């Protein structure tokens, strides 16, 4: 961390995948700022596959192998492992409730190119075999797919940790206890860390 200006405010610059920033960091930002009023958080994001800018950030959030950051992974801390479960809009759940795993098949199943293959292991875990994917929507990035879910276009398998049940998000995990393991998120020190 380093001072943002001559006042007592310190800026911390985390860089994370876009979906992580939108659905994990930002919803917690106001609470953090209330607790630490002298810290300004300057979030930068990157797309899947984009190399993190190690030198310009204090903290790098990565998903998957911690070694992807290279030599700067010294001091890496595991944050959490994803628990992948269906996420639906509250509006869609009112029209087509999900009380048991098979009910999710009444929704169009949404996927993203950056997270392919999430539905198959979840359906297997739920005891739904030989499901043929037809229809639904596929988007290039998870955060775009999540926006489509919020708009009621269908349901997606996503990290339960991103959706702790805040009503203003208008999203819900109807079967939170039925999840499959995903990747682990890591916090890595960046190249500009001075503390």
Backbone as CSV, one residue per row, in Angstrom:
resi,resn,N_x,N_y,N_z,CA_x,CA_y,CA_z,C_x,C_y,C_z
1,UNK,0.848,-1.182,0.000,0.000,0.000,0.000,0.885,1.232,0.000
2,UNK,0.407,2.281,-0.610,1.133,3.548,-0.604,0.136,4.690,-0.536
3,UNK,0.535,5.822,-0.042,-0.392,6.951,0.075,-0.934,7.376,-1.283
4,UNK,-2.229,7.657,-1.336,-2.860,8.128,-2.569,-2.530,9.596,-2.808
5,UNK,-2.323,10.364,-1.734,-1.953,11.764,-1.840,-1.329,12.168,-0.507
6,UNK,-1.278,13.435,-0.217,-0.621,13.880,1.011,-1.472,13.694,2.260
7,UNK,-2.734,13.323,2.108,-3.585,13.088,3.279,-3.229,11.738,3.898
8,UNK,-4.022,11.326,4.870,-3.784,10.050,5.536,-4.419,8.872,4.806
9,UNK,-4.959,9.093,3.627,-5.607,8.021,2.880,-4.543,7.180,2.176
10,UNK,-4.720,5.876,2.290,-3.814,4.927,1.643,-4.605,4.219,0.554
11,UNK,-4.009,4.058,-0.616,-4.658,3.343,-1.708,-4.093,1.932,-1.786
12,UNK,-4.985,0.978,-1.903,-4.577,-0.397,-2.165,-5.162,-0.769,-3.524
13,UNK,-4.334,-1.417,-4.345,-4.725,-1.688,-5.726,-4.791,-3.190,-5.995
14,UNK,-5.971,-3.789,-5.781,-6.119,-5.198,-6.142,-6.479,-5.342,-7.622
15,UNK,-6.023,-6.411,-8.220,-6.389,-6.754,-9.592,-6.964,-8.167,-9.542
16,UNK,-8.136,-8.343,-10.139,-8.789,-9.648,-10.075,-9.496,-9.952,-11.390
17,UNK,-9.908,-11.212,-11.557,-10.777,-11.511,-12.695,-12.048,-10.672,-12.597
18,UNK,-12.596,-10.287,-13.725,-13.756,-9.394,-13.759,-14.939,-9.925,-12.962
19,UNK,-15.285,-11.194,-13.121,-16.436,-11.752,-12.410,-16.212,-11.720,-10.908
20,UNK,-15.005,-12.021,-10.462,-14.677,-11.986,-9.035,-14.857,-10.561,-8.500
21,UNK,-14.390,-9.569,-9.243,-14.537,-8.175,-8.813,-16.005,-7.782,-8.709
22,UNK,-16.793,-8.159,-9.707,-18.199,-7.760,-9.749,-19.054,-8.455,-8.700
23,UNK,-18.814,-9.739,-8.461,-19.713,-10.513,-7.611,-19.144,-10.868,-6.243
24,UNK,-17.847,-10.635,-6.015,-17.278,-10.912,-4.693,-16.718,-9.644,-4.044
25,UNK,-15.870,-8.912,-4.760,-15.257,-7.715,-4.156,-16.232,-6.552,-4.001
26,UNK,-16.880,-6.171,-5.079,-17.722,-4.966,-5.040,-18.849,-5.041,-4.010
27,UNK,-19.543,-6.172,-3.860,-20.598,-6.221,-2.852,-20.080,-6.065,-1.412
28,UNK,-18.801,-6.282,-1.207,-18.211,-6.173,0.130,-17.455,-4.863,0.331
29,UNK,-17.357,-4.065,-0.714,-16.540,-2.856,-0.682,-17.046,-1.811,0.313
30,UNK,-18.339,-1.550,0.362,-18.864,-0.538,1.295,-18.580,-0.926,2.741
31,UNK,-18.760,-2.211,3.043,-18.482,-2.684,4.399,-16.996,-2.492,4.738
32,UNK,-16.127,-2.781,3.778,-14.684,-2.588,3.986,-14.363,-1.110,4.199
33,UNK,-14.925,-0.243,3.366,-14.654,1.192,3.479,-15.171,1.766,4.799
34,UNK,-16.269,1.234,5.301,-16.786,1.674,6.604,-15.823,1.269,7.714
35,UNK,-15.297,0.074,7.603,-14.366,-0.428,8.628,-12.989,0.226,8.533
36,UNK,-12.550,0.543,7.314,-11.230,1.145,7.078,-11.385,2.430,6.261
37,UNK,-11.869,3.507,6.880,-12.152,4.732,6.125,-10.905,5.413,5.537
38,UNK,-9.732,5.057,6.013,-8.514,5.684,5.494,-7.883,4.880,4.354
39,UNK,-8.605,3.853,3.851,-8.091,3.039,2.748,-8.990,3.220,1.530
40,UNK,-8.403,3.628,0.432,-9.108,3.724,-0.842,-8.758,2.488,-1.661
41,UNK,-9.772,1.811,-2.173,-9.555,0.591,-2.946,-9.726,0.925,-4.426
42,UNK,-8.660,0.723,-5.182,-8.667,0.986,-6.617,-8.627,-0.357,-7.337
43,UNK,-9.792,-0.880,-7.684,-9.895,-2.213,-8.287,-9.637,-2.140,-9.784
44,UNK,-8.779,-3.023,-10.246,-8.629,-3.205,-11.692,-8.987,-4.659,-11.992
45,UNK,-9.468,-4.886,-13.196,-9.913,-6.228,-13.561,-9.195,-6.694,-14.812
46,UNK,-9.289,-7.992,-15.021,-8.739,-8.564,-16.248,-9.661,-9.688,-16.696
47,UNK,-9.589,-9.988,-17.962,-10.395,-11.053,-18.549,-9.677,-12.389,-18.388
48,UNK,-10.413,-13.462,-18.517,-9.832,-14.798,-18.463,-8.741,-14.912,-19.519
49,UNK,-7.605,-15.428,-19.112,-6.486,-15.599,-20.035,-5.564,-14.399,-20.122
50,UNK,-6.008,-13.251,-19.642,-5.178,-12.052,-19.672,-4.159,-12.123,-18.543
51,UNK,-2.906,-11.848,-18.859,-1.842,-11.899,-17.866,-1.989,-10.748,-16.884
52,UNK,-1.924,-11.043,-15.574,-2.035,-9.967,-14.582,-0.844,-9.009,-14.672
53,UNK,-1.096,-7.733,-14.440,-0.037,-6.725,-14.410,0.544,-6.703,-12.997
54,UNK,1.558,-7.511,-12.797,2.132,-7.690,-11.472,2.706,-6.393,-10.921
55,UNK,3.378,-5.618,-11.749,4.087,-4.433,-11.261,3.171,-3.276,-10.879
56,UNK,1.963,-3.233,-11.387,1.076,-2.092,-11.139,0.037,-2.328,-10.050
57,UNK,0.083,-3.474,-9.403,-0.945,-3.807,-8.420,-0.320,-4.283,-7.121
58,UNK,-1.018,-4.008,-6.024,-0.558,-4.445,-4.709,-0.953,-5.881,-4.420
59,UNK,-2.059,-6.320,-5.007,-2.611,-7.638,-4.731,-3.183,-8.204,-6.018
60,UNK,-2.852,-9.436,-6.324,-3.377,-10.101,-7.507,-4.239,-11.270,-7.058
61,UNK,-5.487,-11.257,-7.478,-6.385,-12.366,-7.204,-6.364,-13.244,-8.446
62,UNK,-6.077,-14.523,-8.239,-6.041,-15.457,-9.354,-6.971,-16.628,-9.059
63,UNK,-7.400,-17.269,-10.111,-8.280,-18.439,-10.010,-7.554,-19.605,-10.646
64,UNK,-7.483,-20.700,-9.908,-6.793,-21.875,-10.438,-5.405,-21.994,-9.845
65,UNK,-4.490,-22.446,-10.618,-3.123,-22.693,-10.172,-2.454,-21.413,-9.681
66,UNK,-2.005,-21.404,-8.428,-1.354,-20.218,-7.848,-0.070,-19.878,-8.574
67,UNK,0.580,-20.862,-9.183,1.839,-20.626,-9.875,1.720,-19.832,-11.157
68,UNK,0.505,-19.548,-11.616,0.315,-18.793,-12.862,0.917,-17.386,-12.794
69,UNK,1.086,-16.875,-11.598,1.630,-15.530,-11.458,3.154,-15.553,-11.600
70,UNK,3.739,-16.730,-11.602,5.174,-16.866,-11.802,5.971,-16.607,-10.544
71,UNK,7.062,-15.899,-10.678,7.982,-15.668,-9.562,7.347,-14.850,-8.448
72,UNK,6.276,-14.146,-8.754,5.646,-13.288,-7.745,4.653,-14.046,-6.858
73,UNK,4.581,-15.369,-7.012,3.624,-16.129,-6.217,4.127,-16.411,-4.800
74,UNK,5.314,-15.936,-4.452,5.812,-16.103,-3.085,4.889,-15.346,-2.131
75,UNK,4.445,-16.012,-1.115,3.515,-15.379,-0.181,2.067,-15.535,-0.594
76,UNK,1.791,-16.427,-1.518,0.428,-16.663,-1.986,-0.426,-17.275,-0.882
77,UNK,-1.679,-16.803,-0.793,-2.632,-17.305,0.198,-3.882,-17.804,-0.512
78,UNK,-4.302,-19.019,-0.190,-5.568,-19.534,-0.733,-6.715,-18.791,-0.060
79,UNK,-7.652,-18.288,-0.853,-8.810,-17.573,-0.309,-9.977,-18.526,-0.071
80,UNK,-10.425,-19.209,-1.110,-11.496,-20.191,-0.977,-11.568,-21.029,-2.238
81,UNK,-12.152,-22.204,-2.089,-12.424,-23.062,-3.229,-13.882,-22.855,-3.624
82,UNK,-14.113,-22.738,-4.910,-15.477,-22.553,-5.396,-16.342,-23.777,-5.083
83,UNK,-17.582,-23.513,-4.724,-18.618,-24.531,-4.621,-19.642,-24.173,-5.683
84,UNK,-19.643,-24.925,-6.764,-20.460,-24.592,-7.927,-21.855,-25.176,-7.790
85,UNK,-22.836,-24.308,-7.933,-24.236,-24.676,-7.779,-25.083,-23.784,-8.694
86,UNK,-26.290,-24.193,-9.049,-27.115,-23.329,-9.894,-27.444,-21.988,-9.228
87,UNK,-27.443,-20.963,-10.056,-27.831,-19.614,-9.645,-28.946,-19.180,-10.595
88,UNK,-30.000,-18.625,-10.015,-31.186,-18.244,-10.787,-31.645,-16.855,-10.352
89,UNK,-32.384,-16.210,-11.233,-33.002,-14.945,-10.825,-34.219,-15.257,-9.969
90,UNK,-34.519,-14.379,-9.044,-35.698,-14.554,-8.200,-36.965,-14.524,-9.056
91,UNK,-36.945,-13.715,-10.099,-38.094,-13.616,-11.013,-38.358,-14.960,-11.686
92,UNK,-37.308,-15.609,-12.184,-37.475,-16.904,-12.836,-37.929,-17.967,-11.833
93,UNK,-37.404,-17.910,-10.619,-37.794,-18.883,-9.592,-39.266,-18.740,-9.195
94,UNK,-39.811,-17.531,-9.285,-41.242,-17.358,-9.007,-42.080,-18.043,-10.076
95,UNK,-41.637,-17.962,-11.334,-42.373,-18.563,-12.446,-42.175,-20.080,-12.500
96,UNK,-40.939,-20.500,-12.253,-40.580,-21.923,-12.339,-39.745,-22.297,-11.117
97,UNK,-40.401,-22.610,-10.011,-39.684,-22.915,-8.768,-38.769,-24.141,-8.900
98,UNK,-37.689,-24.127,-8.126,-36.766,-25.256,-8.071,-36.800,-25.803,-6.650
99,UNK,-37.430,-26.955,-6.498,-37.529,-27.605,-5.185,-36.672,-28.862,-5.118
100,UNK,-36.402,-29.442,-6.293,-35.557,-30.624,-6.393,-34.671,-30.450,-7.629
101,UNK,-33.559,-31.180,-7.715,-32.617,-30.970,-8.824,-33.236,-31.017,-10.219
102,UNK,-34.140,-31.938,-10.477,-34.725,-32.055,-11.819,-35.508,-30.810,-12.228
103,UNK,-35.984,-30.037,-11.252,-36.737,-28.813,-11.564,-35.892,-27.797,-12.325
104,UNK,-34.576,-27.845,-12.172,-33.704,-26.871,-12.855,-33.793,-27.038,-14.372
105,UNK,-34.179,-28.234,-14.822,-34.278,-28.491,-16.263,-35.458,-27.763,-16.898
106,UNK,-36.328,-27.160,-16.082,-37.423,-26.331,-16.603,-36.916,-24.951,-17.006
107,UNK,-35.670,-24.646,-16.651,-35.045,-23.360,-16.987,-34.114,-23.553,-18.183
108,UNK,-33.988,-22.540,-19.042,-32.914,-22.591,-20.025,-31.571,-22.582,-19.262
109,UNK,-30.649,-23.456,-19.661,-29.359,-23.551,-18.980,-28.335,-22.680,-19.703
110,UNK,-27.799,-21.719,-18.971,-26.852,-20.749,-19.526,-25.427,-21.203,-19.220
111,UNK,-24.536,-20.995,-20.185,-23.122,-21.316,-20.006,-22.263,-20.143,-20.463
112,UNK,-20.977,-20.223,-20.137,-20.034,-19.212,-20.633,-18.814,-19.913,-21.223
113,UNK,-18.237,-19.309,-22.230,-17.062,-19.886,-22.894,-15.856,-19.933,-21.960
114,UNK,-15.781,-19.004,-21.018,-14.642,-18.980,-20.104,-14.762,-20.006,-18.987
115,UNK,-15.947,-20.578,-18.813,-16.157,-21.615,-17.788,-16.986,-22.754,-18.371
116,UNK,-16.455,-23.392,-19.390,-17.224,-24.479,-20.008,-17.277,-25.699,-19.093
117,UNK,-18.300,-26.492,-19.272,-18.376,-27.768,-18.572,-18.777,-27.717,-17.120
118,UNK,-19.363,-26.625,-16.659,-19.797,-26.566,-15.264,-21.105,-27.314,-15.029
119,UNK,-21.983,-27.322,-16.020,-23.270,-27.986,-15.823,-23.119,-29.497,-15.701
120,UNK,-22.272,-30.107,-16.511,-22.178,-31.564,-16.556,-21.856,-32.183,-15.195
121,UNK,-20.801,-31.731,-14.476,-20.537,-32.356,-13.170,-21.640,-32.083,-12.149
122,UNK,-22.269,-30.910,-12.234,-23.349,-30.627,-11.293,-24.538,-31.554,-11.569
123,UNK,-24.901,-31.725,-12.834,-26.012,-32.606,-13.176,-25.702,-34.042,-12.748
124,UNK,-24.466,-34.484,-12.940,-24.062,-35.827,-12.492,-24.218,-35.958,-10.979
125,UNK,-23.727,-34.948,-10.237,-23.835,-34.958,-8.778,-25.295,-34.968,-8.334
126,UNK,-26.153,-34.316,-9.115,-27.581,-34.248,-8.788,-28.335,-35.516,-9.197
127,UNK,-27.629,-36.451,-9.857,-28.274,-37.694,-10.271,-29.005,-37.586,-11.592
128,UNK,-28.757,-36.522,-12.338,-29.389,-36.323,-13.648,-28.394,-36.792,-14.703
129,UNK,-28.716,-37.880,-15.369,-27.791,-38.507,-16.316,-28.261,-38.288,-17.752
130,UNK,-27.313,-38.273,-18.655,-27.584,-38.243,-20.101,-28.444,-37.062,-20.536
131,UNK,-28.231,-35.920,-19.911,-28.980,-34.725,-20.312,-28.353,-34.152,-21.576
132,UNK,-29.139,-33.875,-22.574,-28.672,-33.307,-23.829,-28.907,-31.804,-23.801
133,UNK,-27.829,-31.030,-23.886,-27.955,-29.568,-23.856,-28.502,-29.067,-25.183
134,UNK,-29.660,-28.423,-25.112,-30.279,-27.807,-26.276,-30.828,-26.460,-25.852
135,UNK,-30.763,-25.501,-26.722,-31.300,-24.181,-26.398,-30.440,-23.482,-25.365
136,UNK,-31.067,-22.647,-24.572,-30.304,-21.873,-23.601,-29.450,-20.827,-24.296
137,UNK,-28.542,-20.253,-23.568,-27.659,-19.231,-24.122,-26.234,-19.536,-23.711
138,UNK,-25.291,-19.152,-24.551,-23.876,-19.253,-24.222,-23.260,-17.880,-24.456
139,UNK,-22.520,-17.413,-23.463,-21.879,-16.101,-23.543,-20.377,-16.269,-23.436
140,UNK,-19.655,-15.258,-23.915,-18.200,-15.372,-23.911,-17.605,-15.322,-22.510
141,UNK,-18.139,-14.503,-21.623,-17.576,-14.343,-20.283,-18.638,-14.603,-19.218
142,UNK,-18.174,-15.079,-18.072,-19.068,-15.413,-16.964,-19.878,-14.197,-16.509
143,UNK,-19.241,-13.020,-16.415,-19.982,-11.857,-15.917,-21.099,-11.443,-16.869
144,UNK,-20.928,-11.680,-18.164,-21.994,-11.390,-19.131,-23.116,-12.417,-18.955
145,UNK,-22.736,-13.680,-18.778,-23.730,-14.734,-18.542,-24.513,-14.462,-17.259
146,UNK,-23.831,-13.988,-16.217,-24.504,-13.680,-14.956,-25.510,-12.543,-15.126
147,UNK,-25.184,-11.595,-15.982,-26.140,-10.509,-16.256,-27.395,-11.086,-16.919
148,UNK,-27.208,-12.028,-17.840,-28.353,-12.669,-18.492,-29.196,-13.431,-17.470
149,UNK,-28.549,-14.077,-16.513,-29.274,-14.785,-15.451,-30.093,-13.780,-14.644
150,UNK,-29.470,-12.676,-14.279,-30.172,-11.637,-13.498,-31.393,-11.115,-14.252
151,UNK,-31.299,-11.079,-15.586,-32.410,-10.603,-16.413,-33.478,-11.680,-16.632
152,UNK,-33.261,-12.887,-16.091,-34.271,-13.932,-16.171,-34.206,-14.819,-17.396
153,UNK,-33.091,-14.815,-18.128,-32.977,-15.635,-19.338,-32.798,-17.118,-19.047
154,UNK,-32.375,-17.470,-17.837,-32.150,-18.868,-17.491,-31.314,-18.966,-16.234
155,UNK,-30.740,-20.148,-16.026,-29.936,-20.412,-14.839,-28.529,-20.835,-15.251
156,UNK,-27.587,-20.662,-14.339,-26.192,-20.994,-14.599,-25.602,-21.661,-13.373
157,UNK,-24.569,-22.464,-13.573,-23.805,-23.001,-12.452,-22.670,-22.014,-12.202
158,UNK,-22.590,-21.519,-10.969,-21.601,-20.495,-10.611,-21.174,-20.703,-9.157
159,UNK,-20.126,-20.014,-8.730,-19.674,-20.159,-7.342,-20.714,-19.650,-6.336
160,UNK,-21.112,-20.525,-5.435,-22.062,-20.164,-4.376,-21.527,-19.005,-3.535
161,UNK,-20.216,-18.911,-3.403,-19.592,-17.866,-2.581,-19.864,-16.459,-3.106
162,UNK,-20.221,-16.337,-4.364,-20.523,-15.027,-4.937,-21.919,-14.545,-4.566
163,UNK,-22.763,-15.413,-4.053,-24.168,-15.080,-3.847,-24.632,-15.438,-2.444
164,UNK,-24.273,-14.623,-1.465,-24.657,-14.934,-0.084,-26.106,-14.603,0.250
165,UNK,-26.945,-14.431,-0.749,-28.372,-14.262,-0.502,-28.839,-12.837,-0.297
166,UNK,-28.128,-11.870,-0.832,-28.556,-10.482,-0.678,-29.671,-10.179,-1.674
167,UNK,-30.815,-9.795,-1.158,-32.023,-9.622,-1.976,-31.846,-8.606,-3.104
168,UNK,-31.053,-7.561,-2.884,-30.915,-6.525,-3.912,-30.247,-7.055,-5.186
169,UNK,-29.565,-8.191,-5.093,-28.933,-8.763,-6.286,-29.946,-9.472,-7.172
170,UNK,-31.096,-9.815,-6.598,-32.162,-10.491,-7.331,-31.712,-11.842,-7.891
171,UNK,-30.736,-12.461,-7.220,-30.223,-13.773,-7.606,-30.244,-14.691,-6.392
172,UNK,-30.463,-15.976,-6.648,-30.531,-16.929,-5.550,-29.970,-18.275,-5.970
173,UNK,-29.407,-18.990,-5.029,-28.981,-20.374,-5.225,-30.100,-21.250,-4.652
174,UNK,-30.956,-21.831,-5.494,-32.100,-22.571,-4.970,-31.737,-23.898,-4.295
175,UNK,-30.573,-24.459,-4.626,-30.132,-25.733,-4.051,-28.701,-25.574,-3.526
176,UNK,-28.475,-24.690,-2.553,-27.100,-24.369,-2.138,-26.324,-25.549,-1.550
177,UNK,-27.017,-26.545,-1.025,-26.339,-27.700,-0.454,-25.863,-28.707,-1.488
178,UNK,-26.305,-28.547,-2.731,-25.917,-29.453,-3.809,-24.932,-28.706,-4.699
179,UNK,-23.652,-28.951,-4.463,-22.606,-28.217,-5.172,-21.464,-29.156,-5.523
180,UNK,-20.700,-28.784,-6.528,-19.484,-29.512,-6.896,-18.296,-28.560,-6.750
181,UNK,-17.150,-29.135,-6.500,-15.946,-28.316,-6.322,-15.502,-27.680,-7.623
182,UNK,-15.081,-26.437,-7.496,-14.525,-25.724,-8.635,-13.057,-25.423,-8.378
183,UNK,-12.597,-24.327,-8.921,-11.209,-23.895,-8.761,-11.033,-23.171,-7.427
184,UNK,-9.785,-22.969,-7.044,-9.463,-22.201,-5.843,-9.038,-20.801,-6.247
185,UNK,-9.457,-19.811,-5.477,-8.996,-18.432,-5.659,-7.821,-18.196,-4.721
186,UNK,-6.820,-17.460,-5.219,-5.620,-17.150,-4.455,-5.390,-15.652,-4.418
187,UNK,-4.807,-15.171,-3.318,-4.332,-13.785,-3.209,-2.810,-13.852,-3.307
188,UNK,-2.274,-13.089,-4.243,-0.842,-13.061,-4.498,-0.339,-11.631,-4.305
189,UNK,0.786,-11.443,-3.641,1.318,-10.089,-3.528,1.730,-9.580,-4.909
190,UNK,1.442,-8.321,-5.161,1.828,-7.714,-6.429,3.198,-7.076,-6.339
191,UNK,3.648,-6.558,-7.459,4.985,-5.973,-7.522,5.099,-4.615,-6.882
192,UNK,3.967,-3.920,-6.658,4.035,-2.568,-6.094,3.816,-2.551,-4.594
193,UNK,3.711,-3.733,-3.976,3.463,-3.795,-2.533,4.634,-3.198,-1.768
194,UNK,4.311,-2.238,-0.921,5.363,-1.591,-0.129,5.171,-1.791,1.355
195,UNK,4.157,-2.584,1.742,3.949,-2.832,3.161,4.046,-4.295,3.483
